[in-house]
């Protein structure tokens, strides 16, 4: 539980690192909705963040976060969604 930085509601946060609840992530997933509106079969790849040496204080994208983003993109209407750079995904934040 925590306070969403976008809507301000106390909710279960999808990402403690980003501080966003599931509803805000779905609502803010406008790019996926836009692409799905053009053609739901357009390939859509989600890439994990890996800071290397520039941002040592930033975590890599967690596997759970990537899966939740994939699910959100599919709920936005996309049918051809994949997660790229799976080998870079890390543990929970």
C-alpha positions in Angstrom: 0.0 0.0 0.0 1.1 3.5 -0.7 0.0 6.9 -2.1 0.0 7.1 -5.9 2.1 10.0 -7.1 -0.3 10.6 -10.0 -3.8 10.4 -8.5 -3.0 10.7 -4.8 -5.1 7.7 -3.8 -4.0 5.2 -1.2 -3.7 2.0 -3.2 -1.6 -1.0 -3.9 1.2 0.4 -5.9 2.2 -1.6 -9.0 5.6 -0.2 -8.8 7.1 1.1 -5.5 9.9 2.6 -7.5 7.6 4.6 -9.8 4.9 5.2 -7.1 2.0 4.5 -9.5 -1.2 2.5 -8.9 -2.5 0.0 -11.5 -5.3 2.4 -12.6 -2.9 5.2 -13.4 -0.6 2.9 -15.3 -3.5 1.7 -17.4 -4.8 5.2 -17.8 -1.4 6.6 -18.8 -0.8 3.8 -21.2 -2.1 6.1 -24.0 0.7 5.0 -26.5 -0.5 1.4 -26.4 -4.1 2.6 -26.8 -3.2 4.8 -29.7 -1.2 2.0 -31.5 -4.1 -0.5 -30.8 -6.5 2.0 -32.4 -4.4 2.0 -35.6 -4.0 -1.8 -35.8 -4.1 -4.1 -32.7 -1.7 -6.5 -34.5 1.2 -4.0 -34.8 4.2 -5.5 -33.0 4.9 -3.8 -29.7 8.1 -4.5 -27.7 8.7 -3.4 -24.1 12.3 -3.1 -23.1 13.7 -3.3 -19.6 15.8 -0.4 -18.2 19.4 -1.3 -17.3 21.3 1.7 -16.1 24.9 0.3 -16.4 27.4 2.7 -14.9 25.6 6.0 -15.6 22.8 5.6 -13.0 24.1 3.3 -10.4 21.4 4.4 -7.9 18.6 3.3 -10.3 17.4 -0.3 -10.3 17.0 -2.4 -13.4 13.4 -3.1 -14.4 11.9 -6.0 -12.4 10.4 -9.0 -14.0 7.1 -8.4 -12.3 7.0 -4.8 -13.5 7.7 -5.9 -17.0 4.9 -8.5 -16.9 2.4 -6.0 -15.5 3.3 -3.5 -18.3 2.8 -6.3 -20.9 -0.6 -7.1 -19.4 -1.5 -3.4 -19.4 -0.6 -3.1 -23.1 -2.7 -6.2 -23.9 -5.6 -4.7 -21.9 -5.2 -1.6 -24.0 -6.0 -3.7 -27.1 -2.7 -4.8 -28.4 -2.3 -8.5 -29.4 1.3 -8.7 -30.5 3.2 -7.6 -27.3 6.6 -9.0 -26.2 9.1 -8.2 -23.5 12.6 -7.6 -24.9 15.9 -7.8 -23.1 14.5 -10.4 -20.7 18.0 -11.3 -19.6 18.4 -7.8 -18.2 15.3 -8.0 -15.9 16.0 -8.0 -12.2 14.4 -8.9 -8.9 11.6 -7.0 -7.2 12.3 -3.4 -6.2 
